[in-house]
């Protein structure tokens, strides 16, 4: 087996693995985007009532309220906090940045698919040389 055949074999393995993992991850990214929809920036009021801290916001033509989660760092003394709301479901809001799951899955999908495309090109080299 010469060097070109070895390169083609390695390229074929990389293309199978890269495209086999990358394409489903990119499809999963599109599914997550369809379910979540885009995130829009809003101002969220932080209030304290009966010893609990709540977030209140106006979106989709209605007022919404929910208790703050432990991972959301906002105090009632601040009064207002920057947040995001889902365009598909205005009742879903987050204090701070939107969730990172979509970006992580998309980045992994792009990396794996890129490796798969490079492997595919490498596996086709013996046909042209």
Secondary structure, DSSP 8 states (H G I E B T S, - for coil): --HHHHHHHHHHHHHHHHHHHHHHHHHHHHHHHHHH--EEEEEEEEEEETTEEEEEEEETTEEEEEE--TT----TTT-EEEEEEESS-TT-EEESS--SHHHHHHHHHHHHHHHHHHHHHHHHHHHH-
